[in-house]
């Protein structure tokens, strides 16, 4: 362990005494640092590490990541970087302006998803992760799993929140362009939440969802191309685990399938991804319908509206642009909702209910 902190290249993350912070908590001497994609890459006398901001109220999430990483250490094919504990065995540390977690750095190259085969490889990795999560969650004491899976309750809260945002925009003494845009589209967003709730009830409600907990109980939460890389051994890995969620795999598959369709505009990616996933772990007929139910929910639009009106973390001059972007994605998703039941029936012989107005 080094005993003195050397001079450190300043990063755009405002931690003016970064070297002293890392030395005090980990006994590591920083030789250089660089900000890359929202993290600080640290070159130290003990090797290379990543320092990442911890989101508010995310301590339990990092405990789950640690457990999942411990489990996957037993396999050569799947690696999830665990948080490095401090000298006092703490999981996270307080900086001057943020809270941080230290992770081992994964060496690798970006995985460029360019073909159906690439989408299939990504889907197989996702299935491996979901399968691993089932094993560690059976013994985890970090969360009450059944109570955490309540889609209908969560969606009903979303609906009420959207109604409050609509009321606030309506009553505003001075409305902005964003308010006018939201007021025009709020009936659609609220209507899609209603449609998702009705569809979920039609296929059996939360009980059907909970029945699938035996297959997976954790979702990575950010399965996008930018978070895949090929490590030095040639294995595909997923990074950026700080959006880990306790939920069934149908939620993540819905998100990944929509993402793939948005990138390719090719309905054939649907059976490619689902078939590759099932090379590792089979899906039940109920899960095909749960994927569809989750896809009806306009969750990305809801997220940005929460940021604009709830947390007010989006500057006013950016709000309209960002919401329009999500509305465009909703239009693309509507095309996906039309084709998904057909693709599933033709490829796997599974017939699921459709949204009547999309038939």
C-alpha positions as CSV (number, residue, x, y, z in Angstrom):
1,X,0.0,0.0,0.0
2,X,1.3,3.5,-0.9
3,X,1.7,6.0,1.9
4,X,1.7,9.3,0.0
5,X,-0.6,10.7,-2.6
6,X,1.0,11.8,-5.8
7,X,-0.2,14.7,-8.0
8,X,-3.4,13.8,-9.8
9,X,-4.6,15.1,-13.1
10,X,-7.9,17.0,-12.4
11,X,-11.0,15.6,-13.8
12,X,-14.3,17.2,-14.6
13,X,-15.9,15.5,-11.6
14,X,-15.6,18.1,-8.8
15,X,-13.5,16.2,-6.2
16,X,-10.5,18.5,-5.6
17,X,-8.9,16.1,-3.1
18,X,-9.5,12.9,-4.9
19,X,-6.1,11.5,-4.2
20,X,-6.4,12.0,-0.4
21,X,-9.9,10.5,-0.5
22,X,-8.8,7.3,-2.2
23,X,-5.6,7.1,-0.1
24,X,-7.6,7.5,3.1
25,X,-10.3,4.9,2.4
26,X,-8.5,2.3,0.3
27,X,-4.8,2.8,0.8
28,X,-4.3,3.3,-2.9
29,X,-2.0,5.8,-4.4
30,X,-3.4,7.4,-7.5
31,X,-0.9,7.9,-10.4
32,X,-3.3,9.4,-12.9
33,X,-7.1,9.7,-13.4
34,X,-9.4,10.3,-16.3
35,X,-13.1,10.8,-16.7
36,X,-14.7,8.4,-19.1
37,X,-18.4,8.2,-19.7
38,X,-19.5,9.3,-16.2
39,X,-16.9,7.4,-14.2
40,X,-13.3,8.2,-13.1
41,X,-10.7,5.7,-14.3
42,X,-8.0,5.5,-11.7
43,X,-4.5,4.3,-12.4
44,X,-3.0,3.4,-9.0
45,X,0.0,1.7,-7.5
46,X,-2.3,-1.4,-7.1
47,X,-3.7,-1.5,-10.6
48,X,-6.6,0.1,-12.5
49,X,-10.0,0.9,-10.9
50,X,-13.2,2.7,-11.7
51,X,-14.8,5.3,-9.4
52,X,-18.5,5.7,-9.9
53,X,-21.1,8.0,-8.4
54,X,-23.7,6.3,-6.2
55,X,-27.3,7.3,-6.9
56,X,-29.4,8.4,-4.0
57,X,-30.8,5.6,-1.9
58,X,-28.8,3.0,-3.8
59,X,-26.9,1.3,-1.0
60,X,-29.0,-1.8,-1.1
61,X,-28.6,-2.0,-4.9
62,X,-24.9,-2.2,-4.5
63,X,-25.2,-4.9,-1.9
64,X,-27.1,-6.9,-4.5
65,X,-24.5,-6.2,-7.1
66,X,-21.8,-7.4,-4.7
67,X,-23.8,-10.7,-4.1
68,X,-24.3,-11.2,-7.8
69,X,-20.6,-10.6,-8.5
70,X,-19.6,-13.1,-5.8
71,X,-21.8,-15.7,-7.4
72,X,-20.6,-15.1,-10.9
73,X,-16.9,-15.3,-9.8
74,X,-17.5,-19.1,-9.9
75,X,-17.9,-19.1,-13.7
76,X,-15.2,-18.2,-16.3
77,X,-17.8,-16.9,-18.7
78,X,-19.7,-14.3,-16.8
79,X,-18.0,-11.5,-14.7
80,X,-19.7,-8.8,-12.8
81,X,-17.4,-6.3,-11.1
82,X,-18.0,-6.2,-7.3
83,X,-17.6,-3.0,-5.3
84,X,-14.2,-2.8,-3.6
85,X,-14.6,-2.6,0.2
86,X,-12.8,0.1,2.1
87,X,-10.2,-0.5,4.8
88,X,-13.1,-0.2,7.2
89,X,-15.1,-2.7,5.1
90,X,-17.6,0.0,3.9
91,X,-19.2,-0.4,0.5
92,X,-19.4,3.3,-0.5
93,X,-17.6,6.4,0.5
94,X,-18.5,10.1,0.9
95,X,-16.7,12.6,-1.2
96,X,-17.0,16.3,-0.9
97,X,-19.9,16.6,-3.4
98,X,-21.0,13.0,-4.1
99,X,-21.0,9.4,-2.8
100,X,-18.9,6.9,-4.6
101,X,-18.2,3.2,-5.1
102,X,-14.9,1.8,-6.3
103,X,-14.9,-1.1,-8.8
104,X,-12.3,-3.2,-10.5
105,X,-11.7,-2.0,-14.1
106,X,-12.8,-4.3,-16.9
107,X,-10.4,-4.2,-19.8
108,X,-12.2,-4.7,-23.1
109,X,-13.4,-3.3,-26.4
110,X,-16.9,-2.0,-27.3
111,X,-19.2,-4.7,-28.7
112,X,-20.7,-3.2,-31.8
113,X,-24.1,-4.8,-32.4
114,X,-24.4,-4.8,-36.2
115,X,-26.1,-8.1,-37.2
116,X,-28.7,-10.6,-36.1
117,X,-26.0,-12.8,-34.7
118,X,-24.8,-9.9,-32.5
119,X,-28.3,-9.4,-31.1
120,X,-28.5,-13.1,-30.4
121,X,-25.1,-13.1,-28.5
122,X,-26.3,-10.2,-26.4
123,X,-29.6,-12.0,-25.7
124,X,-27.7,-15.1,-24.6
125,X,-25.6,-13.1,-22.2
126,X,-28.8,-11.5,-20.8
127,X,-30.2,-15.0,-20.2
128,X,-27.1,-16.1,-18.4
129,X,-27.3,-13.1,-16.1
130,X,-31.0,-13.7,-15.3
131,X,-30.3,-17.3,-14.6
132,X,-27.5,-16.3,-12.2
133,X,-29.7,-13.8,-10.4
134,X,-32.2,-16.5,-9.5
135,X,-29.6,-18.4,-7.6
136,X,-28.3,-15.5,-5.5
137,X,-31.7,-14.1,-4.7
138,X,-32.9,-17.3,-3.2
139,X,-30.6,-16.7,-0.3
140,X,-30.4,-12.9,-0.3
141,X,-31.8,-11.0,2.7
142,X,-31.6,-7.6,1.0
143,X,-35.2,-7.3,-0.2
144,X,-38.6,-8.9,0.1
145,X,-39.0,-10.2,-3.4
146,X,-42.8,-10.9,-3.6
147,X,-43.7,-7.4,-2.3
148,X,-41.3,-5.8,-4.8
149,X,-43.2,-7.3,-7.7
150,X,-46.4,-5.3,-7.9
151,X,-46.8,-4.0,-11.5
152,X,-50.4,-3.0,-11.2
153,X,-49.8,-1.0,-8.0
154,X,-46.8,0.8,-9.5
155,X,-48.6,1.6,-12.7
156,X,-51.6,2.9,-10.9
157,X,-49.3,5.3,-9.0
158,X,-47.8,6.4,-12.4
159,X,-51.3,7.2,-13.7
160,X,-52.1,9.3,-10.6
161,X,-48.8,11.1,-11.0
162,X,-49.4,11.9,-14.6
163,X,-52.8,13.3,-13.7
164,X,-51.1,15.6,-11.2
165,X,-48.7,16.8,-13.8
166,X,-51.6,17.5,-16.2
167,X,-53.4,19.5,-13.5
168,X,-50.3,21.5,-12.6
169,X,-49.7,22.4,-16.3
170,X,-53.4,23.3,-16.7
171,X,-53.4,25.6,-13.8
172,X,-50.1,27.3,-14.4
173,X,-50.5,31.1,-14.7
174,X,-47.7,31.1,-17.3
175,X,-47.4,28.0,-19.5
176,X,-44.3,27.2,-21.4
177,X,-44.0,25.3,-24.7
178,X,-43.3,22.1,-22.7
179,X,-46.5,22.5,-20.8
180,X,-48.5,23.0,-24.0
181,X,-46.9,19.9,-25.5
182,X,-47.6,17.8,-22.4
183,X,-51.2,19.0,-22.3
184,X,-51.7,17.9,-25.9
185,X,-50.2,14.4,-25.3
186,X,-51.2,13.6,-21.8
187,X,-54.5,11.9,-22.8
188,X,-52.4,9.5,-24.9
189,X,-49.8,8.8,-22.1
190,X,-52.6,8.3,-19.5
191,X,-54.5,6.2,-21.9
192,X,-51.6,3.8,-22.5
193,X,-51.1,3.4,-18.8
194,X,-54.8,2.4,-18.6
195,X,-54.3,0.0,-21.6
196,X,-51.3,-1.6,-19.8
197,X,-53.3,-2.0,-16.6
198,X,-56.3,-3.5,-18.4
199,X,-54.0,-5.9,-20.4
200,X,-52.2,-7.1,-17.3
201,X,-55.5,-7.8,-15.6
202,X,-56.7,-9.7,-18.7
203,X,-53.8,-12.1,-18.6
204,X,-53.9,-12.7,-14.8
205,X,-52.5,-9.7,-13.1
206,X,-49.6,-9.5,-10.7
207,X,-50.1,-13.1,-9.6
208,X,-49.1,-14.3,-13.1
209,X,-46.1,-12.0,-12.9
210,X,-45.0,-13.4,-9.5
211,X,-45.4,-16.9,-10.8
212,X,-42.4,-16.2,-13.0
213,X,-40.1,-15.3,-10.2
214,X,-38.7,-18.8,-10.2
215,X,-36.9,-18.0,-13.4
216,X,-35.3,-14.6,-12.6
217,X,-35.5,-11.9,-10.0
218,X,-33.0,-9.2,-11.0
219,X,-32.8,-7.0,-14.1
220,X,-29.6,-5.2,-15.2
221,X,-31.8,-2.1,-15.9
222,X,-29.7,-0.6,-18.7
223,X,-29.3,-3.1,-21.5
224,X,-28.0,-0.9,-24.3
225,X,-25.3,-1.4,-26.8
226,X,-23.0,1.0,-25.0
227,X,-22.9,-1.2,-22.0
228,X,-21.7,-4.3,-23.8
229,X,-18.0,-5.0,-24.2
230,X,-15.7,-7.9,-25.2
231,X,-13.1,-8.6,-22.5
232,X,-9.5,-9.6,-22.9
233,X,-10.4,-13.3,-23.0
234,X,-12.9,-12.7,-25.8
235,X,-16.0,-13.0,-23.6
236,X,-19.0,-10.7,-23.9
237,X,-19.7,-8.7,-20.7
238,X,-22.3,-6.2,-19.4
239,X,-21.1,-3.2,-17.5
240,X,-22.7,-0.2,-15.7
241,X,-24.8,-2.1,-13.1
242,X,-26.0,0.9,-11.0
243,X,-29.5,0.6,-12.4
244,X,-30.0,-2.9,-11.2
245,X,-33.7,-3.6,-10.4
246,X,-35.6,-6.3,-8.5
247,X,-38.1,-7.6,-11.1
248,X,-39.0,-10.5,-13.3
249,X,-37.1,-11.0,-16.6
250,X,-40.1,-10.1,-18.7
251,X,-39.5,-6.4,-17.8
252,X,-36.0,-6.5,-19.2
253,X,-36.8,-8.5,-22.2
254,X,-39.5,-6.0,-23.1
255,X,-37.1,-3.2,-22.9
256,X,-34.4,-5.0,-24.8
257,X,-36.7,-6.1,-27.6
258,X,-38.0,-2.5,-28.0
259,X,-34.5,-1.2,-28.0
260,X,-33.4,-3.6,-30.7
261,X,-36.5,-2.8,-32.9
262,X,-35.8,0.9,-32.5
263,X,-32.2,0.4,-33.6
264,X,-33.0,-1.9,-36.6
265,X,-36.7,-1.2,-37.5
266,X,-36.6,-4.9,-38.4
267,X,-39.3,-7.1,-36.9
268,X,-37.2,-10.1,-37.5
269,X,-35.0,-9.1,-34.5
270,X,-37.9,-10.2,-32.2
271,X,-37.7,-14.0,-32.9
272,X,-33.9,-13.8,-33.2
273,X,-33.5,-12.4,-29.7
274,X,-36.2,-14.6,-28.1
275,X,-34.7,-17.8,-29.7
276,X,-31.2,-17.0,-28.6
277,X,-32.4,-16.2,-25.1
278,X,-34.1,-19.6,-25.0
279,X,-31.0,-21.4,-26.0
280,X,-30.0,-20.6,-22.4
281,X,-33.3,-20.4,-20.5
282,X,-36.8,-21.2,-21.9
283,X,-39.7,-18.8,-21.6
284,X,-43.2,-19.7,-20.5
285,X,-46.3,-18.8,-22.5
286,X,-47.3,-16.4,-19.8
287,X,-44.0,-14.5,-20.1
288,X,-44.6,-13.7,-23.8
289,X,-47.8,-11.9,-22.7
290,X,-46.0,-10.2,-19.8
291,X,-43.4,-8.9,-22.2
292,X,-46.3,-7.4,-24.2
293,X,-48.0,-5.9,-21.1
294,X,-44.8,-4.3,-20.1
295,X,-44.2,-2.9,-23.6
296,X,-47.6,-1.2,-23.6
297,X,-46.6,1.0,-20.6
298,X,-45.0,4.3,-21.8
299,X,-42.3,4.0,-19.2
300,X,-39.7,6.1,-20.9
301,X,-42.1,9.0,-21.4
302,X,-43.1,8.7,-17.8
303,X,-39.5,8.8,-16.7
304,X,-38.7,12.0,-18.5
305,X,-41.9,13.6,-17.3
306,X,-40.9,12.7,-13.7
307,X,-37.6,14.4,-14.4
308,X,-39.2,17.5,-15.8
309,X,-42.2,18.0,-13.5
310,X,-41.3,15.8,-10.4
311,X,-37.6,16.2,-9.8
312,X,-37.2,19.2,-12.0
313,X,-33.8,18.0,-13.1
314,X,-34.2,18.8,-16.8
315,X,-33.5,22.5,-17.7
316,X,-36.6,24.2,-19.2
317,X,-34.9,24.8,-22.5
318,X,-34.2,21.1,-22.9
319,X,-37.5,19.7,-21.6
320,X,-39.5,20.1,-24.8
321,X,-36.8,18.6,-27.0
322,X,-36.3,15.6,-24.7
323,X,-40.0,14.9,-24.4
324,X,-40.5,15.1,-28.1
325,X,-37.8,12.6,-28.5
326,X,-39.6,10.1,-26.3
327,X,-42.9,10.8,-28.1
328,X,-41.2,9.8,-31.3
329,X,-40.0,6.6,-29.7
330,X,-43.6,5.9,-28.6
331,X,-44.6,6.1,-32.3
332,X,-41.9,3.5,-33.2
333,X,-43.0,1.3,-30.3
334,X,-46.6,1.3,-31.6
335,X,-45.3,-0.4,-34.7
336,X,-43.5,-2.9,-32.5
337,X,-46.8,-3.5,-30.6
338,X,-48.5,-4.3,-33.8
339,X,-45.9,-6.9,-35.0
340,X,-44.9,-8.6,-31.8
341,X,-47.9,-11.0,-31.4
342,X,-47.6,-12.1,-35.0
343,X,-43.8,-12.7,-34.7
344,X,-44.3,-14.7,-31.5
345,X,-47.1,-16.8,-33.0
346,X,-45.2,-17.6,-36.2
347,X,-41.9,-18.3,-34.6
348,X,-42.9,-20.1,-31.4
349,X,-46.5,-21.1,-31.8
350,X,-47.6,-19.0,-28.9
351,X,-50.8,-16.9,-29.3
352,X,-51.2,-13.9,-26.9
353,X,-54.0,-11.4,-26.7
354,X,-53.6,-8.2,-28.7
355,X,-54.6,-4.7,-28.0
356,X,-57.9,-4.5,-29.8
357,X,-57.3,-1.0,-31.2
358,X,-54.0,-2.1,-32.7
359,X,-55.4,-5.2,-34.5
